[in-house]
Amino acid sequence: MPFPYFYDVTAWSGPLLENVSGGRSGADVKPQAIPLPQQAEPVAPPVVGAPRTAVWQVSENSAAVESSGWLRWWLGDQGLRFGDLTAEQIASGVLADYDVLVVPNGPEAEAADSLGEQGRAALTEWVRGGGTLITLRDSSRLAARLGLTSAAFAEPTSDIPGALIRMELDPASPLAAGVGPTAWAMYEYDTVWSAPEQSSAARFPAAGDPDWYVSGFAEGAEQLHGKSAVVDENVGGGRVVLFGFDPNYRAFTNGTAKLLFNAITGPKTANAPRAAAAPVAMPAAPTSDRMVISVRPDAAGEVQRLIAERGGTADVVHGPNVVRFRVDRGGMNADEHPWARRLADEAAALGRAVVAISLP
């Protein structure tokens, strides 16, 4: 291929997904092995004393359906009982029956709209009254919209269509229990977060830090240097844990899923409660919900024409010697969309003027 054209993630390292040391020795090993009878399917016992946990799937779009499915399977596999809630139930006060609400990846604008004014107020009051809100990936923008986090965010200006990036954990954070000093985030065109040091349970290493490492394709990853990956803050009498990525991506990122388990079952952070913040207006839809075509500036006009021919819409982000088109797919994946694949193929014909195309 003359340029990176991605339909899937680019990092598949088993040891990094599990957050364990691994490698290849080159030794010719001849292990002894004997067959065993068929084993019973393991079943995780219920977690004793686990908080009353609810899951809110914010949308029926493909990203939200996937993340919610991964989460429900993982919770059951961990022995964590949970209930499913709707926006209407949250607005009616059903959150009073739960201690923890986990919001999987999904479009925050749709989440806010479905809650309505009453639901947004109910969710905010529940957190300030002692509830724990855990948000994954794009749904974390809802916490900013509601003024429930001190973290600020920026749109990604990089092309990272699914790479594993090493994070440094705060050893004093309750989220780090049993995890170790580092873990690997599956980063895929995710929102870039910044939070105070005392609120950052995990952050990406600074520029020049020997811990900085990326497994997979990454163009422009320097935007992430020193940024927050996981934010953990006490808000009023409650708590907000904000994951800038999905720690349970495809239910196979077991290393970072430990952080999610600790967020649900572990103690609160020792940070002092954060002061109320003003709700934040959202500037654009998150990149992870869109097709991305990144080209050199001299090819931008042709890409714009190809999108306009189909009546499509796209956010345009200008970076150093690159123009990124974030094409709205209407919440559909590539197989469902009527012309996204053809657009990608026609853009690919631009050859070396293309930096990357991502169509998951």
C-alpha positions as a Markdown table, in Angstrom:
| # | Residue | x | y | z |
|---|---|---|---|---|
| 1 | Met | 0.0 | 0.0 | 0.0 |
| 2 | Pro | 1.4 | 3.5 | -0.8 |
| 3 | Phe | -0.2 | 4.9 | 2.4 |
| 4 | Pro | -1.9 | 3.6 | 5.5 |
| 5 | Tyr | -5.6 | 2.6 | 4.8 |
| 6 | Phe | -7.1 | 1.1 | 7.9 |
| 7 | Tyr | -10.2 | -0.9 | 8.4 |
| 8 | Asp | -9.1 | -2.1 | 11.9 |
| 9 | Val | -6.8 | -1.4 | 14.8 |
| 10 | Thr | -3.0 | -1.6 | 14.2 |
| 11 | Ala | -1.8 | -3.0 | 17.5 |
| 12 | Trp | -2.4 | -6.7 | 18.5 |
| 13 | Ser | 0.4 | -7.4 | 21.1 |
| 14 | Gly | -0.9 | -10.0 | 23.5 |
| 15 | Pro | 1.4 | -9.1 | 26.4 |
| 16 | Leu | 0.6 | -5.4 | 26.1 |
| 17 | Leu | -3.2 | -6.1 | 26.0 |
| 18 | Glu | -2.7 | -8.0 | 29.3 |
| 19 | Asn | -0.2 | -5.5 | 30.7 |
| 20 | Val | 2.4 | -8.1 | 31.3 |
| 21 | Ser | 6.1 | -8.4 | 30.3 |
| 22 | Gly | 6.6 | -10.5 | 27.1 |
| 23 | Gly | 8.9 | -11.1 | 24.2 |
| 24 | Arg | 10.7 | -13.8 | 22.3 |
| 25 | Ser | 13.7 | -15.6 | 23.5 |
| 26 | Gly | 14.6 | -17.4 | 20.3 |
| 27 | Ala | 15.1 | -20.6 | 22.3 |
| 28 | Asp | 13.9 | -23.9 | 20.8 |
| 29 | Val | 11.7 | -25.2 | 23.6 |
| 30 | Lys | 10.2 | -28.7 | 23.7 |
| 31 | Pro | 7.6 | -28.7 | 26.5 |
| 32 | Gln | 6.1 | -31.9 | 27.9 |
| 33 | Ala | 2.3 | -32.1 | 27.6 |
| 34 | Ile | -0.4 | -34.6 | 28.2 |
| 35 | Pro | -4.1 | -34.3 | 27.1 |
| 36 | Leu | -6.7 | -33.4 | 29.8 |
| 37 | Pro | -10.4 | -34.3 | 29.9 |
| 38 | Gln | -12.8 | -31.6 | 28.8 |
| 39 | Gln | -13.0 | -28.9 | 31.5 |
| 40 | Ala | -16.0 | -27.1 | 32.8 |
| 41 | Glu | -16.6 | -23.5 | 31.6 |
| 42 | Pro | -15.3 | -21.3 | 34.4 |
| 43 | Val | -17.9 | -19.1 | 36.1 |
| 44 | Ala | -16.8 | -16.1 | 38.1 |
| 45 | Pro | -18.4 | -16.0 | 41.6 |
| 46 | Pro | -20.4 | -12.9 | 42.4 |
| 47 | Val | -18.2 | -10.1 | 43.8 |
| 48 | Val | -19.0 | -9.9 | 47.5 |
| 49 | Gly | -20.0 | -6.4 | 48.6 |
| 50 | Ala | -19.9 | -5.0 | 45.1 |
| 51 | Pro | -21.8 | -1.7 | 44.7 |
| 52 | Arg | -25.2 | -1.6 | 43.0 |
| 53 | Thr | -24.1 | -1.0 | 39.4 |
| 54 | Ala | -26.1 | 0.2 | 36.4 |
| 55 | Val | -25.2 | 0.5 | 32.7 |
| 56 | Trp | -26.6 | 3.2 | 30.4 |
| 57 | Gln | -26.3 | 2.7 | 26.7 |
| 58 | Val | -26.8 | 6.2 | 25.3 |
| 59 | Ser | -27.5 | 5.4 | 21.7 |
| 60 | Glu | -28.4 | 2.8 | 19.1 |
| 61 | Asn | -25.5 | 3.8 | 16.8 |
| 62 | Ser | -22.9 | 1.1 | 16.1 |
| 63 | Ala | -20.2 | 2.5 | 18.4 |
| 64 | Ala | -22.5 | 2.6 | 21.4 |
| 65 | Val | -24.0 | -0.8 | 20.7 |
| 66 | Glu | -20.5 | -2.4 | 20.5 |
| 67 | Ser | -19.1 | -0.7 | 23.6 |
| 68 | Ser | -22.3 | -1.6 | 25.6 |
| 69 | Gly | -22.1 | -5.2 | 24.5 |
| 70 | Trp | -18.5 | -5.5 | 25.4 |
| 71 | Leu | -19.2 | -4.0 | 28.8 |
| 72 | Arg | -22.2 | -6.2 | 29.6 |
| 73 | Trp | -20.3 | -9.3 | 28.7 |
| 74 | Trp | -17.3 | -8.2 | 30.8 |
| 75 | Leu | -19.3 | -7.3 | 33.9 |
| 76 | Gly | -20.9 | -10.8 | 33.8 |
| 77 | Asp | -17.5 | -12.4 | 33.3 |
| 78 | Gln | -16.2 | -10.6 | 36.4 |
| 79 | Gly | -19.1 | -11.6 | 38.5 |
| 80 | Leu | -20.5 | -8.1 | 38.8 |
| 81 | Arg | -24.2 | -7.9 | 38.8 |
| 82 | Phe | -25.8 | -4.9 | 37.0 |
| 83 | Gly | -29.0 | -3.3 | 35.8 |
| 84 | Asp | -29.7 | -1.5 | 32.5 |
| 85 | Leu | -31.1 | 2.0 | 32.6 |
| 86 | Thr | -32.6 | 4.3 | 30.0 |
| 87 | Ala | -32.5 | 8.1 | 29.9 |
| 88 | Glu | -36.2 | 8.2 | 30.9 |
| 89 | Gln | -35.4 | 6.1 | 34.0 |
| 90 | Ile | -32.5 | 8.4 | 34.9 |
| 91 | Ala | -34.8 | 11.4 | 34.6 |
| 92 | Ser | -37.4 | 9.8 | 36.8 |
| 93 | Gly | -35.0 | 9.3 | 39.7 |
| 94 | Val | -34.3 | 5.5 | 39.3 |
| 95 | Leu | -30.5 | 6.3 | 39.9 |
| 96 | Ala | -31.4 | 6.5 | 43.6 |
| 97 | Asp | -31.4 | 2.6 | 43.6 |
| 98 | Tyr | -27.8 | 2.4 | 42.4 |
| 99 | Asp | -24.3 | 3.4 | 43.7 |
| 100 | Val | -22.4 | 3.3 | 40.3 |
| 101 | Leu | -23.5 | 4.3 | 36.8 |
| 102 | Val | -21.2 | 3.2 | 33.9 |
| 103 | Val | -21.8 | 4.9 | 30.6 |
| 104 | Pro | -20.1 | 3.0 | 27.7 |
| 105 | Asn | -18.8 | 4.8 | 24.6 |
| 106 | Gly | -21.4 | 6.7 | 22.7 |
| 107 | Pro | -22.2 | 10.2 | 21.3 |
| 108 | Glu | -22.5 | 12.6 | 24.2 |
| 109 | Ala | -24.8 | 15.0 | 22.3 |
| 110 | Glu | -27.4 | 12.3 | 21.8 |
| 111 | Ala | -27.0 | 11.3 | 25.5 |
| 112 | Ala | -27.6 | 14.9 | 26.6 |
| 113 | Asp | -30.6 | 15.3 | 24.4 |
| 114 | Ser | -32.2 | 12.1 | 25.4 |
| 115 | Leu | -31.8 | 13.0 | 29.1 |
| 116 | Gly | -33.5 | 16.3 | 28.6 |
| 117 | Glu | -33.3 | 19.1 | 31.2 |
| 118 | Gln | -34.8 | 16.9 | 33.9 |
| 119 | Gly | -32.5 | 14.0 | 33.3 |
| 120 | Arg | -29.4 | 16.2 | 33.2 |
| 121 | Ala | -30.3 | 17.7 | 36.5 |
| 122 | Ala | -31.1 | 14.3 | 38.0 |
| 123 | Leu | -27.8 | 12.8 | 36.9 |
| 124 | Thr | -25.9 | 15.8 | 38.3 |
| 125 | Glu | -27.7 | 15.8 | 41.6 |
| 126 | Trp | -27.1 | 12.0 | 41.9 |
| 127 | Val | -23.4 | 12.5 | 41.5 |
| 128 | Arg | -23.2 | 15.4 | 43.9 |
| 129 | Gly | -25.2 | 13.4 | 46.4 |
| 130 | Gly | -22.8 | 10.5 | 46.5 |
| 131 | Gly | -23.1 | 8.5 | 43.3 |
| 132 | Thr | -20.1 | 7.3 | 41.2 |
| 133 | Leu | -20.3 | 8.1 | 37.5 |
| 134 | Ile | -17.9 | 6.2 | 35.2 |
| 135 | Thr | -17.7 | 7.4 | 31.6 |
| 136 | Leu | -15.9 | 5.6 | 28.7 |
| 137 | Arg | -14.4 | 7.3 | 25.7 |
| 138 | Asp | -16.8 | 9.7 | 23.9 |
| 139 | Ser | -19.4 | 9.6 | 26.7 |
| 140 | Ser | -16.7 | 11.3 | 28.9 |
| 141 | Arg | -17.6 | 14.5 | 27.0 |
| 142 | Leu | -21.0 | 14.3 | 28.8 |
| 143 | Ala | -19.2 | 14.9 | 32.1 |
| 144 | Ala | -17.7 | 18.0 | 30.7 |
| 145 | Arg | -21.0 | 19.1 | 29.2 |
| 146 | Leu | -22.6 | 18.8 | 32.7 |
| 147 | Gly | -19.8 | 20.5 | 34.5 |
| 148 | Leu | -18.9 | 17.4 | 36.4 |
| 149 | Thr | -15.2 | 17.4 | 35.7 |
| 150 | Ser | -12.3 | 19.9 | 35.8 |
| 151 | Ala | -10.8 | 18.1 | 32.8 |
| 152 | Ala | -10.7 | 20.1 | 29.5 |
| 153 | Phe | -10.5 | 18.4 | 26.1 |
| 154 | Ala | -9.3 | 19.0 | 22.6 |
| 155 | Glu | -10.1 | 17.3 | 19.3 |
| 156 | Pro | -7.4 | 14.9 | 18.1 |
| 157 | Thr | -5.0 | 16.3 | 15.4 |
| 158 | Ser | -3.2 | 13.0 | 15.0 |
| 159 | Asp | -3.9 | 9.9 | 12.9 |
| 160 | Ile | -3.9 | 7.0 | 15.4 |
| 161 | Pro | -6.4 | 4.4 | 14.2 |
| 162 | Gly | -6.1 | 1.9 | 17.0 |
| 163 | Ala | -2.6 | 1.8 | 18.6 |
| 164 | Leu | -1.5 | 0.8 | 22.1 |
| 165 | Ile | 0.1 | 3.7 | 23.9 |
| 166 | Arg | 1.8 | 3.3 | 27.3 |
| 167 | Met | 0.3 | 5.3 | 30.2 |
| 168 | Glu | 1.9 | 6.1 | 33.5 |
| 169 | Leu | -0.3 | 5.5 | 36.6 |
| 170 | Asp | -0.4 | 7.5 | 39.8 |
| 171 | Pro | 0.7 | 4.9 | 42.3 |
| 172 | Ala | -1.4 | 6.6 | 45.0 |
| 173 | Ser | -4.5 | 6.3 | 43.0 |
| 174 | Pro | -7.0 | 3.5 | 44.1 |
| 175 | Leu | -7.4 | 2.7 | 40.4 |
| 176 | Ala | -3.7 | 1.6 | 40.2 |
| 177 | Ala | -4.2 | -1.2 | 42.8 |
| 178 | Gly | -2.9 | -4.5 | 41.4 |
| 179 | Val | -2.1 | -2.9 | 38.0 |
| 180 | Gly | 1.5 | -1.6 | 38.4 |
| 181 | Pro | 3.2 | 1.6 | 37.3 |
| 182 | Thr | 2.1 | 1.5 | 33.7 |
| 183 | Ala | -0.7 | 0.2 | 31.4 |
| 184 | Trp | -1.5 | 0.3 | 27.7 |
| 185 | Ala | -4.4 | 2.3 | 26.4 |
| 186 | Met | -6.0 | 1.3 | 23.1 |
| 187 | Tyr | -6.2 | 4.8 | 21.5 |
| 188 | Glu | -8.3 | 5.2 | 18.4 |
| 189 | Tyr | -8.9 | 8.8 | 17.3 |
| 190 | Asp | -10.0 | 9.6 | 20.8 |
| 191 | Thr | -10.6 | 13.0 | 22.4 |
| 192 | Val | -7.5 | 14.5 | 24.1 |
| 193 | Trp | -7.9 | 15.3 | 27.8 |
| 194 | Ser | -6.1 | 17.6 | 30.1 |
| 195 | Ala | -6.7 | 17.6 | 33.9 |
| 196 | Pro | -4.8 | 18.8 | 37.0 |
| 197 | Glu | -2.0 | 16.5 | 38.1 |
| 198 | Gln | -3.9 | 15.5 | 41.3 |
| 199 | Ser | -6.9 | 14.4 | 39.3 |
| 200 | Ser | -5.0 | 12.4 | 36.7 |
| 201 | Ala | -4.9 | 8.8 | 37.7 |
| 202 | Ala | -3.1 | 7.9 | 34.4 |
| 203 | Arg | -1.5 | 10.1 | 31.9 |
| 204 | Phe | 0.6 | 9.7 | 28.7 |
| 205 | Pro | 4.3 | 10.3 | 29.2 |
| 206 | Ala | 5.8 | 13.7 | 28.5 |
| 207 | Ala | 8.0 | 14.4 | 25.5 |
| 208 | Gly | 11.4 | 12.9 | 26.0 |
| 209 | Asp | 10.2 | 10.5 | 28.7 |
| 210 | Pro | 11.7 | 7.1 | 28.2 |
| 211 | Asp | 8.3 | 5.5 | 29.1 |
| 212 | Trp | 6.8 | 7.0 | 25.9 |
| 213 | Tyr | 6.1 | 4.1 | 23.5 |
| 214 | Val | 3.5 | 3.4 | 20.9 |
| 215 | Ser | 2.7 | -0.1 | 19.5 |
| 216 | Gly | 1.0 | 0.3 | 16.1 |
| 217 | Phe | 0.6 | 3.1 | 13.5 |
| 218 | Ala | 0.7 | 6.7 | 14.8 |
| 219 | Glu | 1.1 | 10.0 | 13.0 |
| 220 | Gly | 1.2 | 13.2 | 15.1 |
| 221 | Ala | 1.1 | 11.3 | 18.4 |
| 222 | Glu | 3.1 | 14.1 | 20.0 |
| 223 | Gln | -0.2 | 15.8 | 20.8 |
| 224 | Leu | -0.7 | 13.2 | 23.6 |
| 225 | His | 2.5 | 14.0 | 25.4 |
| 226 | Gly | 1.7 | 14.7 | 29.1 |
| 227 | Lys | -2.1 | 14.5 | 28.5 |
| 228 | Ser | -4.5 | 12.8 | 30.9 |
| 229 | Ala | -5.8 | 9.4 | 30.0 |
| 230 | Val | -7.9 | 8.7 | 33.1 |
| 231 | Val | -9.3 | 11.4 | 35.4 |
| 232 | Asp | -10.6 | 10.5 | 38.9 |
| 233 | Glu | -12.2 | 13.3 | 40.9 |
| 234 | Asn | -14.5 | 13.7 | 43.9 |
| 235 | Val | -17.5 | 15.9 | 42.9 |
| 236 | Gly | -19.6 | 17.0 | 45.9 |
| 237 | Gly | -20.3 | 13.9 | 47.8 |
| 238 | Gly | -19.8 | 11.7 | 44.8 |
| 239 | Arg | -17.2 | 10.8 | 42.2 |
| 240 | Val | -16.5 | 10.9 | 38.5 |
| 241 | Val | -14.0 | 8.6 | 36.8 |
| 242 | Leu | -13.4 | 9.7 | 33.2 |
| 243 | Phe | -11.7 | 7.3 | 30.8 |
| 244 | Gly | -10.5 | 9.1 | 27.6 |
| 245 | Phe | -10.4 | 5.7 | 25.8 |
| 246 | Asp | -12.4 | 2.5 | 26.2 |
| 247 | Pro | -10.6 | 0.5 | 28.9 |
| 248 | Asn | -12.6 | -2.6 | 27.9 |
| 249 | Tyr | -12.1 | -2.3 | 24.1 |
| 250 | Arg | -13.6 | -5.4 | 22.5 |
| 251 | Ala | -13.4 | -7.0 | 26.0 |
| 252 | Phe | -9.8 | -8.0 | 25.2 |
| 253 | Thr | -7.8 | -5.1 | 26.8 |
| 254 | Asn | -7.6 | -7.0 | 30.1 |
| 255 | Gly | -4.7 | -4.8 | 31.4 |
| 256 | Thr | -6.8 | -1.6 | 31.3 |
| 257 | Ala | -10.0 | -3.4 | 32.3 |
| 258 | Lys | -8.4 | -3.8 | 35.7 |
| 259 | Leu | -8.6 | 0.0 | 36.1 |
| 260 | Leu | -12.4 | -0.2 | 35.3 |
| 261 | Phe | -12.8 | -2.9 | 37.8 |
| 262 | Asn | -11.1 | -0.8 | 40.5 |
| 263 | Ala | -13.2 | 2.2 | 39.5 |
| 264 | Ile | -16.4 | 0.2 | 40.1 |
| 265 | Thr | -15.4 | -1.8 | 43.3 |
| 266 | Gly | -12.5 | 0.1 | 44.9 |
| 267 | Pro | -12.4 | 3.1 | 47.3 |
| 268 | Lys | -12.8 | 6.7 | 46.3 |
| 269 | Thr | -9.8 | 8.9 | 45.5 |
| 270 | Ala | -8.5 | 10.9 | 48.4 |
| 271 | Asn | -8.6 | 14.1 | 46.4 |
| 272 | Ala | -10.6 | 17.0 | 48.0 |
| 273 | Pro | -14.0 | 17.5 | 46.4 |
| 274 | Arg | -13.8 | 19.6 | 43.3 |
| 275 | Ala | -15.7 | 22.9 | 43.0 |
| 276 | Ala | -18.6 | 23.2 | 40.7 |
| 277 | Ala | -17.8 | 23.9 | 37.1 |
| 278 | Ala | -19.8 | 25.6 | 34.4 |
| 279 | Pro | -21.2 | 23.3 | 31.8 |
| 280 | Val | -19.1 | 23.2 | 28.6 |
| 281 | Ala | -20.5 | 23.6 | 25.1 |
| 282 | Met | -19.4 | 20.9 | 22.7 |
| 283 | Pro | -17.6 | 22.2 | 19.6 |
| 284 | Ala | -18.0 | 19.2 | 17.4 |
| 285 | Ala | -18.9 | 15.5 | 17.2 |
| 286 | Pro | -16.1 | 13.2 | 18.4 |
| 287 | Thr | -13.7 | 11.9 | 15.8 |
| 288 | Ser | -14.1 | 8.2 | 16.9 |
| 289 | Asp | -17.7 | 8.2 | 15.5 |
| 290 | Arg | -16.5 | 9.4 | 12.1 |
| 291 | Met | -14.6 | 8.3 | 9.0 |
| 292 | Val | -11.3 | 10.1 | 8.7 |
| 293 | Ile | -9.5 | 11.0 | 5.5 |
| 294 | Ser | -6.2 | 12.8 | 6.1 |
| 295 | Val | -4.4 | 14.3 | 3.0 |
| 296 | Arg | -1.7 | 16.8 | 2.1 |
| 297 | Pro | -3.1 | 20.3 | 1.6 |
| 298 | Asp | -2.8 | 20.1 | -2.2 |
| 299 | Ala | -5.3 | 17.2 | -2.3 |
| 300 | Ala | -7.8 | 18.8 | 0.1 |
| 301 | Gly | -9.9 | 20.3 | -2.6 |
| 302 | Glu | -10.4 | 17.0 | -4.4 |
| 303 | Val | -11.5 | 15.3 | -1.1 |
| 304 | Gln | -13.9 | 18.1 | -0.5 |
| 305 | Arg | -15.4 | 17.6 | -3.9 |
| 306 | Leu | -15.8 | 13.9 | -3.5 |
| 307 | Ile | -17.7 | 14.4 | -0.2 |
| 308 | Ala | -19.9 | 17.2 | -1.6 |
| 309 | Glu | -20.8 | 15.0 | -4.6 |
| 310 | Arg | -22.5 | 12.6 | -2.3 |
| 311 | Gly | -24.2 | 15.3 | -0.2 |
| 312 | Gly | -22.0 | 14.3 | 2.7 |
| 313 | Thr | -20.8 | 16.6 | 5.6 |
| 314 | Ala | -17.4 | 16.6 | 7.3 |
| 315 | Asp | -15.6 | 18.6 | 10.0 |
| 316 | Val | -12.3 | 19.8 | 8.6 |
| 317 | Val | -9.2 | 20.0 | 10.9 |
| 318 | His | -6.0 | 21.7 | 9.5 |
| 319 | Gly | -2.7 | 20.5 | 11.0 |
| 320 | Pro | 0.9 | 20.9 | 10.0 |
| 321 | Asn | 1.1 | 19.9 | 6.4 |
| 322 | Val | -2.1 | 17.8 | 6.7 |
| 323 | Val | -5.8 | 18.4 | 6.3 |
| 324 | Arg | -8.2 | 15.9 | 8.1 |
| 325 | Phe | -11.8 | 15.4 | 7.0 |
| 326 | Arg | -13.9 | 13.8 | 9.7 |
| 327 | Val | -16.9 | 12.5 | 7.6 |
| 328 | Asp | -20.2 | 12.1 | 9.3 |
| 329 | Arg | -21.5 | 8.5 | 8.9 |
| 330 | Gly | -24.8 | 9.1 | 10.6 |
| 331 | Gly | -23.9 | 6.6 | 13.4 |
| 332 | Met | -23.6 | 3.8 | 10.8 |
| 333 | Asn | -20.6 | 1.5 | 10.4 |
| 334 | Ala | -18.8 | 1.0 | 7.1 |
| 335 | Asp | -20.9 | -2.0 | 6.1 |
| 336 | Glu | -24.2 | -0.2 | 6.8 |
| 337 | His | -23.3 | 3.1 | 5.1 |
| 338 | Pro | -24.4 | 3.6 | 1.5 |
| 339 | Trp | -21.2 | 5.2 | 0.1 |
| 340 | Ala | -18.5 | 5.4 | 2.8 |
| 341 | Arg | -16.5 | 2.6 | 1.3 |
| 342 | Arg | -16.7 | 4.0 | -2.3 |
| 343 | Leu | -15.6 | 7.4 | -0.9 |
| 344 | Ala | -12.6 | 5.7 | 0.8 |
| 345 | Asp | -11.6 | 3.9 | -2.5 |
| 346 | Glu | -11.9 | 7.1 | -4.5 |
| 347 | Ala | -9.8 | 9.0 | -2.0 |
| 348 | Ala | -7.3 | 6.2 | -2.0 |
| 349 | Ala | -6.7 | 6.9 | -5.7 |
| 350 | Leu | -5.0 | 10.1 | -4.7 |
| 351 | Gly | -2.0 | 8.0 | -3.8 |
| 352 | Arg | 0.9 | 9.6 | -2.0 |
| 353 | Ala | -1.1 | 12.7 | -1.3 |
| 354 | Val | -3.0 | 10.6 | 1.3 |
| 355 | Val | -1.6 | 10.5 | 4.8 |
| 356 | Ala | -4.2 | 8.0 | 6.2 |
| 357 | Ile | -7.7 | 6.8 | 5.8 |
| 358 | Ser | -9.6 | 5.2 | 8.7 |
| 359 | Leu | -12.9 | 3.5 | 8.0 |
| 360 | Pro | -13.7 | 1.1 | 10.9 |
